[in-house]
Protein backbone atom coordinates (compact mmCIF):
# COMPACT_ATOMS: atom_id res chain seq x y z
CA UNK A 1 0.00 0.00 0.00
CA UNK A 2 1.23 3.49 -0.79
CA UNK A 3 2.31 5.68 2.14
CA UNK A 4 1.88 2.99 4.78
CA UNK A 5 5.36 1.49 4.46
CA UNK A 6 7.62 1.77 7.48
CA UNK A 7 10.82 0.17 8.71
CA UNK A 8 10.64 -3.15 10.56
CA UNK A 9 9.93 -2.91 14.32
CA UNK A 10 8.31 0.51 13.96
CA UNK A 11 5.56 0.29 16.52
CA UNK A 12 3.94 2.66 18.91
CA UNK A 13 0.64 3.73 20.41
CA UNK A 14 -1.96 3.94 17.71
CA UNK A 15 0.51 3.32 14.87
CA UNK A 16 -0.59 -0.13 13.79
CA UNK A 17 -3.50 -0.16 11.39
CA UNK A 18 -3.58 3.59 10.66
CA UNK A 19 -4.07 3.88 6.90
CA UNK A 20 -1.91 6.31 4.98
CA UNK A 21 -3.71 9.29 3.51
CA UNK A 22 -1.11 10.08 0.88
CA UNK A 23 -1.47 10.04 -2.00
CA UNK A 24 -5.18 10.53 -2.54
CA UNK A 25 -7.28 9.60 -5.59
CA UNK A 26 -5.48 8.49 -8.73
CA UNK A 27 -5.00 10.92 -11.60
CA UNK A 28 -3.29 9.84 -14.80
CA UNK A 29 -0.43 12.06 -15.89
CA UNK A 30 -1.38 14.25 -18.79
CA UNK A 31 -4.19 16.56 -17.73
CA UNK A 32 -1.53 19.22 -17.17
CA UNK A 33 2.25 19.21 -17.14
CA UNK A 34 2.57 19.13 -13.34
CA UNK A 35 5.61 20.13 -11.28
CA UNK A 36 5.55 19.81 -7.47
CA UNK A 37 7.58 22.71 -6.09
CA UNK A 38 7.09 21.70 -2.44
CA UNK A 39 8.22 18.20 -1.50
CA UNK A 40 10.93 16.86 0.77
CA UNK A 41 13.45 14.07 1.20
CA UNK A 42 15.27 12.81 4.28
CA UNK A 43 18.90 11.82 4.73
CA UNK A 44 19.94 9.14 7.20
CA UNK A 45 23.58 10.19 6.78
CA UNK A 46 22.85 13.77 7.78
CA UNK A 47 20.75 12.58 10.72
CA UNK A 48 23.65 10.45 11.95
CA UNK A 49 26.02 13.42 11.73
CA UNK A 50 24.00 15.42 14.28
CA UNK A 51 22.89 12.52 16.47
CA UNK A 52 23.20 13.34 20.18
CA UNK A 53 23.81 17.04 19.50
CA UNK A 54 20.63 18.58 20.84
CA UNK A 55 21.74 22.12 20.15
CA UNK A 56 22.08 21.27 16.45
CA UNK A 57 19.09 18.99 15.95
CA UNK A 58 16.73 21.27 17.93
CA UNK A 59 13.70 22.10 15.84
CA UNK A 60 11.31 24.86 16.85
CA UNK A 61 8.27 23.09 15.44
CA UNK A 62 9.00 20.05 17.58
CA UNK A 63 10.11 21.71 20.80
CA UNK A 64 7.05 23.97 20.92
CA UNK A 65 4.56 21.10 20.39
CA UNK A 66 2.80 19.12 23.12
CA UNK A 67 3.90 15.57 24.00
CA UNK A 68 0.85 14.23 22.15
CA UNK A 69 1.79 16.14 18.98
CA UNK A 70 5.41 14.98 19.29
CA UNK A 71 4.24 11.36 19.52
CA UNK A 72 2.07 11.72 16.43
CA UNK A 73 4.98 13.36 14.58
CA UNK A 74 7.23 10.40 15.37
CA UNK A 75 4.57 7.99 14.15
CA UNK A 76 4.18 9.94 10.93
CA UNK A 77 7.94 9.91 10.45
CA UNK A 78 8.00 6.14 10.75
CA UNK A 79 5.01 5.66 8.48
CA UNK A 80 6.47 7.87 5.75
CA UNK A 81 10.06 6.70 6.03
CA UNK A 82 10.11 5.00 2.63
CA UNK A 83 8.59 7.99 0.86
CA UNK A 84 11.28 10.19 2.36
CA UNK A 85 14.13 8.00 1.15
CA UNK A 86 13.17 5.98 -1.93
CA UNK A 87 13.16 7.48 -5.42
CA UNK A 88 11.22 4.50 -6.72
CA UNK A 89 8.45 4.88 -4.14
CA UNK A 90 8.26 8.59 -4.89
CA UNK A 91 7.88 7.92 -8.61
CA UNK A 92 5.10 5.40 -7.93
CA UNK A 93 3.30 8.00 -5.82
CA UNK A 94 3.90 10.71 -8.44
CA UNK A 95 2.43 8.50 -11.16
CA UNK A 96 -0.58 7.86 -8.93
CA UNK A 97 -1.09 11.57 -8.28
CA UNK A 98 -0.47 12.74 -11.84
CA UNK A 99 2.77 14.59 -11.01
CA UNK A 100 5.42 14.75 -13.73
CA UNK A 101 8.32 16.27 -11.78
CA UNK A 102 9.20 16.86 -8.15
CA UNK A 103 11.53 19.72 -7.22
CA UNK A 104 12.93 17.94 -4.20
CA UNK A 105 14.28 19.77 -1.16
CA UNK A 106 15.50 18.64 2.28
CA UNK A 107 13.09 18.01 5.14
CA UNK A 108 12.99 21.37 6.95
CA UNK A 109 14.55 20.08 10.15
CA UNK A 110 17.59 18.89 8.16
CA UNK A 111 18.78 22.35 7.18
CA UNK A 112 20.59 22.44 10.56
CA UNK A 113 21.09 26.20 10.76
CA UNK A 114 21.93 25.75 14.45
CA UNK A 115 25.10 23.79 13.67
CA UNK A 116 28.58 25.27 13.82
CA UNK A 117 30.02 26.34 10.48
CA UNK A 118 31.92 23.18 9.62
CA UNK A 119 29.11 20.81 10.60
CA UNK A 120 26.57 22.99 8.81
CA UNK A 121 28.58 22.80 5.61
CA UNK A 122 29.17 19.05 5.96
CA UNK A 123 25.48 18.23 6.40
CA UNK A 124 24.52 20.56 3.54
CA UNK A 125 26.98 18.82 1.23
CA UNK A 126 25.66 15.40 2.18
CA UNK A 127 22.08 16.47 1.51
CA UNK A 128 22.95 18.14 -1.76
CA UNK A 129 24.91 15.12 -2.96
CA UNK A 130 22.04 12.78 -2.14
CA UNK A 131 19.54 15.02 -3.94
CA UNK A 132 21.90 15.19 -6.93
CA UNK A 133 22.22 11.40 -6.98
CA UNK A 134 18.43 10.97 -7.09
CA UNK A 135 18.10 13.59 -9.82
CA UNK A 136 20.92 11.98 -11.77
CA UNK A 137 19.22 8.59 -11.77
CA UNK A 138 15.85 9.99 -12.83
CA UNK A 139 16.49 13.31 -14.60
CA UNK A 140 13.07 13.29 -16.22
CA UNK A 141 11.27 13.06 -12.85
CA UNK A 142 13.33 15.10 -10.36
CA UNK A 143 15.10 18.43 -10.13
CA UNK A 144 17.03 19.60 -7.09
CA UNK A 145 16.50 22.43 -4.60
CA UNK A 146 19.57 22.26 -2.40
CA UNK A 147 20.53 23.72 0.94
CA UNK A 148 23.39 25.91 2.16
CA UNK A 149 24.68 26.72 5.67
CA UNK A 150 23.06 30.14 6.04
CA UNK A 151 24.65 30.54 9.47
CA UNK A 152 28.08 30.73 7.76
CA UNK A 153 27.61 33.07 4.77
CA UNK A 154 31.06 32.60 3.22
CA UNK A 155 30.68 28.82 3.29
CA UNK A 156 27.12 29.22 2.00
CA UNK A 157 28.44 31.13 -1.02
CA UNK A 158 30.91 28.36 -1.82
CA UNK A 159 28.20 25.70 -1.56
CA UNK A 160 25.85 27.81 -3.70
CA UNK A 161 28.46 27.86 -6.44
CA UNK A 162 29.04 24.12 -6.12
CA UNK A 163 25.40 23.09 -6.22
CA UNK A 164 24.77 25.39 -9.18
CA UNK A 165 27.87 24.74 -11.27
CA UNK A 166 28.78 21.15 -10.33
CA UNK A 167 25.44 19.61 -9.34
CA UNK A 168 23.25 21.49 -11.80
CA UNK A 169 20.67 22.62 -9.25
CA UNK A 170 18.33 25.42 -10.29
CA UNK A 171 17.34 26.53 -6.82
CA UNK A 172 17.68 26.18 -3.09
CA UNK A 173 15.43 25.81 -0.08
CA UNK A 174 15.82 28.25 2.79
CA UNK A 175 14.10 28.50 6.15
CA UNK A 176 12.16 31.50 7.45
CA UNK A 177 14.85 32.32 9.99
CA UNK A 178 18.40 31.23 10.75
CA UNK A 179 18.21 29.61 14.19
CA UNK A 180 16.13 32.59 15.30
CA UNK A 181 17.89 35.34 13.29
CA UNK A 182 15.80 37.19 10.74
CA UNK A 183 16.66 36.85 7.05
CA UNK A 184 17.03 40.62 6.69
CA UNK A 185 20.17 40.65 8.85
CA UNK A 186 23.02 42.34 6.90
CA UNK A 187 25.31 39.31 7.05
CA UNK A 188 22.89 37.27 4.93
CA UNK A 189 22.64 39.81 2.09
CA UNK A 190 25.58 38.33 0.18
CA UNK A 191 23.73 35.00 -0.04
CA UNK A 192 20.66 36.63 -1.55
CA UNK A 193 22.88 38.60 -3.90
CA UNK A 194 24.53 35.42 -5.18
CA UNK A 195 21.16 33.69 -5.64
CA UNK A 196 20.02 36.69 -7.66
CA UNK A 197 23.24 36.68 -9.70
CA UNK A 198 22.97 32.95 -10.48
CA UNK A 199 19.25 33.13 -11.21
CA UNK A 200 18.47 30.49 -8.59
CA UNK A 201 14.91 29.93 -7.42
CA UNK A 202 14.61 30.32 -3.64
CA UNK A 203 11.94 28.19 -1.98
CA UNK A 204 11.25 29.49 1.54
CA UNK A 205 9.82 27.00 4.05
CA UNK A 206 8.86 27.69 7.70
CA UNK A 207 10.97 26.20 10.45
CA UNK A 208 8.52 26.60 13.31
CA UNK A 209 7.61 29.90 14.93
CA UNK A 210 10.30 30.96 17.38
CA UNK A 211 7.95 32.71 19.85
CA UNK A 212 5.29 30.02 20.21
CA UNK A 213 4.50 29.93 23.94
CA UNK A 214 0.75 29.96 23.23
CA UNK A 215 0.96 27.27 20.52
CA UNK A 216 1.63 24.28 22.77
CA UNK A 217 -1.69 22.45 22.38
CA UNK A 218 -3.71 21.20 19.41
CA UNK A 219 -0.65 21.18 17.13
CA UNK A 220 -0.94 24.96 16.91
CA UNK A 221 2.88 24.98 16.58
CA UNK A 222 2.26 23.89 12.99
CA UNK A 223 -1.39 24.77 12.30
CA UNK A 224 -0.89 28.44 13.25
CA UNK A 225 2.88 28.64 13.72
CA UNK A 226 4.10 27.60 10.29
CA UNK A 227 2.06 30.06 8.20
CA UNK A 228 2.68 32.74 10.83
CA UNK A 229 6.42 32.11 10.62
CA UNK A 230 6.28 32.60 6.84
CA UNK A 231 4.22 35.77 7.33
CA UNK A 232 6.80 37.24 9.70
CA UNK A 233 9.68 36.27 7.43
CA UNK A 234 8.08 37.93 4.41
CA UNK A 235 7.55 41.11 6.45
CA UNK A 236 11.27 41.16 7.25
CA UNK A 237 12.24 40.53 3.62
CA UNK A 238 10.08 43.48 2.57
CA UNK A 239 10.46 46.03 5.38
CA UNK A 240 14.11 45.08 5.89
CA UNK A 241 14.91 45.99 2.29
CA UNK A 242 15.98 42.60 0.94
CA UNK A 243 13.52 42.76 -1.95
CA UNK A 244 14.34 46.45 -2.49
CA UNK A 245 18.05 45.65 -2.83
CA UNK A 246 17.56 42.46 -4.88
CA UNK A 247 14.61 43.07 -7.19
CA UNK A 248 15.33 40.06 -9.39
CA UNK A 249 15.21 37.46 -6.65
CA UNK A 250 12.83 34.60 -7.40
CA UNK A 251 11.28 33.58 -4.07
CA UNK A 252 8.51 31.01 -3.60
CA UNK A 253 6.81 31.08 -0.18
CA UNK A 254 5.40 27.78 1.07
CA UNK A 255 1.82 27.20 2.25
CA UNK A 256 0.28 29.86 0.06
CA UNK A 257 2.60 32.53 1.44
CA UNK A 258 1.27 32.26 4.99
CA UNK A 259 -1.32 34.80 6.08
CA UNK A 260 0.04 37.90 4.37
CA UNK A 261 -1.33 37.38 0.82
CA UNK A 262 -4.85 37.52 2.31
CA UNK A 263 -4.21 40.56 4.54
CA UNK A 264 -1.80 42.85 2.75
CA UNK A 265 -3.91 46.01 3.24
CA UNK A 266 -2.82 46.42 6.85
CA UNK A 267 0.87 46.73 6.12
CA UNK A 268 0.19 49.09 3.19
CA UNK A 269 -1.84 51.25 5.58
CA UNK A 270 0.97 51.23 8.15
CA UNK A 271 3.55 52.22 5.52
CA UNK A 272 1.37 55.11 4.36
CA UNK A 273 0.69 56.53 7.84
CA UNK A 274 3.80 55.77 9.92
CA UNK A 275 7.32 56.94 9.17
CA UNK A 276 8.80 54.08 11.21
CA UNK A 277 7.42 51.73 8.54
CA UNK A 278 9.22 53.67 5.77
CA UNK A 279 12.76 53.52 7.16
CA UNK A 280 14.08 51.23 4.43
CA UNK A 281 11.60 50.79 1.59
CA UNK A 282 10.56 53.32 -1.03
CA UNK A 283 7.33 51.76 -2.30
CA UNK A 284 4.26 50.47 -0.51
CA UNK A 285 4.86 46.92 0.78
CA UNK A 286 2.36 45.21 -1.53
CA UNK A 287 4.47 46.29 -4.51
CA UNK A 288 7.24 44.03 -3.21
CA UNK A 289 4.76 41.30 -2.35
CA UNK A 290 3.80 41.19 -6.02
CA UNK A 291 7.30 39.94 -6.81
CA UNK A 292 6.88 36.79 -4.73
CA UNK A 293 5.44 33.41 -5.69
CA UNK A 294 3.18 31.20 -3.58
CA UNK A 295 2.48 27.48 -3.64
CA UNK A 296 -0.97 25.87 -3.69
CA UNK A 297 -0.82 24.16 -0.27
CA UNK A 298 -3.86 26.00 1.16
CA UNK A 299 -6.38 23.08 1.21
CA UNK A 300 -9.47 25.07 0.19
CA UNK A 301 -10.40 25.77 -3.43
CA UNK A 302 -11.75 29.23 -2.54
CA UNK A 303 -8.45 30.23 -0.96
CA UNK A 304 -6.53 29.08 -4.02
CA UNK A 305 -8.90 30.95 -6.33
CA UNK A 306 -8.36 34.07 -4.19
CA UNK A 307 -4.57 33.75 -4.56
CA UNK A 308 -4.91 33.40 -8.32
CA UNK A 309 -7.32 36.32 -8.66
CA UNK A 310 -5.32 38.72 -6.46
CA UNK A 311 -1.71 37.85 -7.26
CA UNK A 312 -2.05 36.30 -10.71
CA UNK A 313 -1.89 32.76 -12.06
CA UNK A 314 1.69 33.46 -13.14
CA UNK A 315 2.70 33.74 -9.45
CA UNK A 316 1.16 30.52 -8.10
CA UNK A 317 2.88 27.12 -8.24
CA UNK A 318 1.64 23.64 -7.47
CA UNK A 319 2.91 22.12 -4.23
CA UNK A 320 2.10 19.15 -2.00
CA UNK A 321 4.40 19.10 1.08
CA UNK A 322 4.98 15.42 0.26
CA UNK A 323 5.25 13.10 2.15
CA UNK A 324 4.02 14.64 5.42
CA UNK A 325 0.55 14.36 6.96
CA UNK A 326 0.02 18.13 6.64
CA UNK A 327 0.34 17.76 2.88
CA UNK A 328 -2.16 18.08 0.04
CA UNK A 329 -2.74 14.43 -0.97
CA UNK A 330 -4.71 15.17 -4.16
CA UNK A 331 -2.91 18.10 -5.84
CA UNK A 332 -4.21 17.61 -9.39
CA UNK A 333 -7.76 16.99 -8.20
CA UNK A 334 -7.48 20.06 -5.97
CA UNK A 335 -6.58 22.25 -8.94
CA UNK A 336 -9.41 20.74 -10.95
CA UNK A 337 -11.96 21.73 -8.31
CA UNK A 338 -11.13 25.44 -8.52
CA UNK A 339 -13.92 27.19 -10.38
CA UNK A 340 -13.70 30.16 -12.70
CA UNK A 341 -10.02 29.81 -13.67
CA UNK A 342 -9.12 29.41 -17.34
CA UNK A 343 -7.42 26.29 -18.63
CA UNK A 344 -4.46 28.40 -19.70
CA UNK A 345 -4.03 29.86 -16.22
CA UNK A 346 -4.41 26.46 -14.59
CA UNK A 347 -1.66 25.08 -16.80
CA UNK A 348 0.62 27.84 -15.52
CA UNK A 349 -0.17 26.96 -11.91
CA UNK A 350 0.21 23.22 -12.47
CA UNK A 351 3.65 23.35 -14.02
CA UNK A 352 4.22 26.17 -16.46
CA UNK A 353 5.47 28.63 -13.87
CA UNK A 354 7.84 26.11 -12.29
CA UNK A 355 9.12 25.09 -15.71
CA UNK A 356 9.88 28.72 -16.57
CA UNK A 357 11.40 29.76 -13.24
CA UNK A 358 13.51 26.64 -12.87
CA UNK A 359 14.55 26.63 -16.52
CA UNK A 360 13.73 22.95 -16.84
CA UNK A 361 15.37 21.33 -19.88
CA UNK A 362 13.46 19.51 -22.60
CA UNK A 363 14.27 16.12 -21.04
CA UNK A 364 11.71 16.88 -18.34
CA UNK A 365 8.91 17.24 -20.90
CA UNK A 366 7.46 13.85 -21.67
CA UNK A 367 6.44 13.13 -25.24
C-alpha angles and dihedrals in degrees: 000000000000118000095005097087117116137164119276116275093023101144136144144140109316095353100111114084098010105136119226116248096201127118105024128202118350120259121182115232112255109062087098134351095260127200120182107215094181116057134115144215131199130223122211090192093057091045090054091051092061098034112137093011101111094177090059101038093044110126121193094213091056101040093051094050126093121256089256092054091046090053092050090048091054091049091050090049091054094045093051097040095112093048089053094053112025122080090194094054090047092052091050089052092045091052089050092050097042095247117149100188137015120207094210123208134173122276103267095245090057096066087085098198088166093066124102115261099266095045091044091055093044094052091045091053092049092051093046092049092050092049089048091051092053092047091047092055094047107023092162093057107035140045124181133246103184135195134237132195098259090182089068106045098186091052089044090057092052092049091047089057092047097049091046101042103028104027098034096230117164097201149003138230119234132183126238092251137011105244088314099324117118119245091237092069109125094239091065096053094089090060092054090045091055092047088052092047093050093043092237121166112236116211110196117204127181119250098197125288111281096213099048105138091133094046098072099110135054092021088284086148085077105018093056102007101060098052089039090053090053090047092054092045092052090050089055093047090053105036092036091059100243093127090041091055096040107037094166097057113127106215126175115195116209126234096029092305094297117262100322100081088062096045108034095130093078096060092044088054092049092050091051096049106031126060091203087067091054099055095112112010128071101198132051110278096247089064088065092042088060089066093062130087127220132203126230098245095121099108098218123085092216092056091050091048088051091053091050094047096047103036102024134254088260089067100050124085132189116254138167111181086228128219102013128098091243088062133110102254096190106041099159093044089048091056090047092056094058108105129214098023119122122243089242092055092045090054089055091052094045097053115319095090093047091047091053098042095044093042091228113198124237091261088075092059110085118218 
